[in-house]
Amino acid sequence: MTHHRPGRLSYEGRLLPRPAEEVVDQGLAFDVGTLVSRRRVLQVLGLGAATVGLAACGSSTTGSSGTGSSSASGTTAAAASGEIPDETAGPYPGDGSNGPDALEQSGIVRSDIRSGFGGSSGTAEGVPMTLELTVADLANGGVPFAGVAVYVWHCDRDGGYSMYSDGLTDQNYLRGVQIADADGRVRFTSIVPGCYDGRWPHVHFEVYPDEGSITDAANAIATSQVAFPQDMCDAVYAASGYESSVTNLGRVSLAGDNVFGDDGGAGQLATVTGDVTGGYTVSLAVGVDTTTTPTGGGTAGGRPGGGPPPGRPGG
């Protein structure tokens, strides 16, 4: 075990989320990161992925028990074990790359994204969710990426996207930007999104170098998505208002999703604390490497002006 900095222990170059505990007791998210890192090494050496035995994971580290590595009290997620996978921004980014542009609007920098801003007054209803992303600067040894701007967006509990879906083109809720603090962390207050047909439940996000860069989607240095654990989804979708999500979730799987299926969401599966009554805190460590060329962004599937087409992934 090596020291990353005075007072913080690390293992294989990654900060331990529970410094006082043994390496084997760091939690599932840290263990998966270790396996992913080792799998990449073996791939370089020409060995099969089966050698590592990395299994796709479809559940959270905590379920609703409230014992995860992140909570609303302010503790951070485990350090990023590698670069966050590049993913499509989908057909409804609202960043100007596919029609509407929320990032040009005054008021987009905000922490509570449940309601609209500017001239929009709608509010998205649903089970409360705090989303915490902790961004690491991998080009500089994995230090916190303070000052980057993180734009997040996701569907409402009915599966619709503001600015695009039928009846929501005049709304801009569930979209917002936060600037990473000294710990590289951003925090958003939102609701748990629903599950629409063809996609595993998720949140989209883009990382920009700074606040001044957000007006041009081409400036994004990372585009990816957060995957939700199944036990959280099962609990939330049993709540009133999420009825359609129950059927849709039954038709998809994390391992079979067109975005997360390549590795079972190992690098994008959030850790979760909370419950339906009090709300959930959803956390993910996001490694960003500015020395690599971003390959995410762009659009996929779906139709502008409407919800995700039946049977067709919406991105």
N, C-alpha and C positions, 0 to 999 in steps of 0.2 A: 504494500500500500504506500502511495506517495502523497506528498503534500502539494495541493494545487496553489494554495496561498496560506499564510499564517492563520492557524486556527480552523482551517477547513480541510478535511480529509478527502481524498479522491481515490478512485480505482480505475485503472486503465485510462487515465486522463479525464474521467468524469467525476464531478462532485457527488459525494454521497448525500442523498436526501435525509438520511438518519445517521449523522456522524458518530453518535454514541453506540450504534449497533454494529454487529458483524456484517460483513459483505453479504452473506446469505440472507440477512434480515432487512434488506433495503426496499423490499416491495416488488410486486410483479412488474410494474412499469420499468424499474431499473433492471430487473432480470431480463426482460424482453430486449431492452436496449443492448445489454451485454451479448445476448445471443445474436442479435442483428449484426453487431459489430464483428463478431467472430465469423458469422456467415459470410460477410463481405471479404474478410481476409481469406477464407477458404476458397471463395470464388476466384480471387486473384491468383491463388495457387493452383486453380484448376480442379478443385475438389467439389463434389456434388453438395447441394444444399441439404440433402438428406443426412449428411454426415453430422450436421449441427443439430438436427432434430427440432428445428423451430416450428412450432405448431401455431396455426392461426388461432387468435384468441377472440372470442365473442362475448366476453363478460368483463365487468370492471374489476378493479383491484379491491373494491370495497362493497359493491352493491349499494344498498341503502343503509349500511351499518354505521357509516360516518367515521371510518378509520383510515381514510386515504391519506395521500401525501400532500394534499392541498385542502384548504378550507377557507371560508369567508373571513376568518380571523386574520388572514394575511400571510400565512406560510406559503412558500413557493413550491412549484412542482419540481420534480427531479430534473437535474441538468440534462440538456439535450445530448443524446448519445451520438448524433450524426446529423447530417443535413436533412431537413424536412423534405419529403418527396415532393417534386413538382407535380401539380395537378391542373386540370382544366378549371377555368373560372366559371364554366357552365354558361348557359344561354341568358342568364339574368344577373350579370355582374353589377350593373348600375354604375360603372366606372367610365362610361363614355366609349368603351370598345365595342359595344353592341347596343347602340341606341341611347337610352336615358343616361344621364350623368349626375349622380348624387354628389360626387366629389367636387363639383363646381359650385355647389350650393352653400351659402352661409349657414352655419349651425351644424354641419356634418361632424365636426370635432366635438364629441359628447360621450358620456359614459352610459347613460340610460337610453337605450335604443328602442324601448317598447312603444313609444309614441312617435308620431311624425314630427317634422320640424319645418321651419319656414312657413309656407302657406298650407301645409298639410296638418290635419288635426286628428287623424285616426289613431287608435291605440290597439295594439295586438294583445289579445287575452290568452292566458295559458298558465301552466305551472311555472313559477319563477325560476330563473336560472342566472347564476353569476358565471361568466366565462372569463377565465384567467389564462392568458398566454404569456409565457416567459421566453423572451427571445435572446438567443446567444449568438455572439459574433465569432463564428468558427474561423474566420480568416485571421483573427487576433487571439487565438488560443482558447476560444470559448468564453470570453468575458461577457458580461451582460451588454446587450446591444442597446444602450441608452440612447434616446432621442429618435429612434426609428418610429415611423407612423404606421400603425396597423389598422387596416380597414376590414371590418367584418360584415357579413350579411348572411341571412338565412331565411327560409320560408316561415310562414306562420303555422299555427296548429292545424289549419286546413290544407296545408301544402302549397299555398299560394305565395308568390313573390311580389312585394310592393314594386310599383313602377312598371310592371309587366303583365301580371295575371289579370284575367277578366275581373272587372270591378275594383281593381287595385291600382290602376294606372295613375290615379291622382293621389296615391299614398306613397310615403317614403319611409315608413317605419321598418324596424329590424335591420337598419343600416347605420353604421357609425364608425368614426375614427378616434383612436386614442394614441397619445404619444408615450412611448415607453419610458418608465422612470429609471432611476439610477440602477435598479436591479434588472432592467430589461423587461419589466412586466407591464402589461396593460390589463385592465379589468372592465368588463362590460356587464350591465344589468339588462337582462332580456327575459325571454320565455323559452321553454323547451320547444323546439320546432317539431312539427308533425312529420310523419313518414308518408311521402307520396309514392305512387306506383312506379317501380323501376329503380329506386335508389335507396341505399341504406341511410338512416338519419344522420345528418351532418350539418356543419357550419363551414362556410367559405371564408377565406381571408387572404389578403394581400399585404405584403410588407414593403414599405417605401423607405428610402434613405432618411427622409425628414418630412415635416409637415408641408413644406413648400413644394414637394415633389408630387403630391397626390393628385394634382389636376391633370396629369397625363399618365394613363395606365401603362404606357411603355416604360415608365420609370420604375415599375415594381421590381424589386430584387428577389422576391419569392412569392409564389402563388400556391396555396395548398388548401387542404380541408381537414376538419376535425371530425373524427368518427365517435359515435356514442356507443357505450357498452349496452349489450342487450338487456341485462337485468334492469337497468335504469329505464330503458324504453318500455319494457313490459309493464313496469310500475306506473309510468306516466300515462301510457296510452289506455290504461284502465280507468283513468280519470275522465270526468265529464268534459266534452268538447273535443276529444281526440278519437272519437269512435271510428272514423275512416282509417286512422293509422293502424288499428289492430289488424284489419284485413291486409293492408298494404305491407306491413312488416312481415306478415306470414308468407308473403310471396318472394321475399328477398332474404339474403344472408350476407353477413360481413365478408365471408370468404368468396362469395360469388358476385359481389358488387363490382361494377365496371371501373370504379376508382380505387377502392381499397382491396380488391380481391387479389392483387398480385402478391401481397404479403400478409393478407388477413388484417390489414390496418395496423401492423406492429409498430410503425413509426408515427401513427396518427391517432391511435386509440387513447381517448382521454381517461384520466383518473377522475373519480367522482366521489363526492360526499353529499349527504343530505337525504331528503325524502320528499314525497309529493306534497305533504302538508307544509313543511317549512321551506321548500325549494331546494335546488341543487347547486353545488359549486362544481363546475367542470373545468379541469385544468390540463394544459398540455405544454410541454417544453418544446420550443421551436428553434432548431438550429439553422442559421442562415450563413451561407458561405458566399461572400461577394467575389471570390476568385473563380467561381464557376459561372457558366452562362445559364441564365434562367430558361427553362424549357416549358414552364407552365403557362397559365393564362389562356386566352382564346375562348372560343365557345364550343359547346357540344350539345347535340340533341335538343329537342324542344322547339317551341315556336314563339317568337316575340309576340307579346300581346295576349298570350294565353298561358295556362298552367302547363306543367309537363304533360305531354301526350300520353294517353293510356298505353301501357306496355313499352314505353320508350324512356330510357334513363334521361333525367333532366340535367345531369351534370352537377 
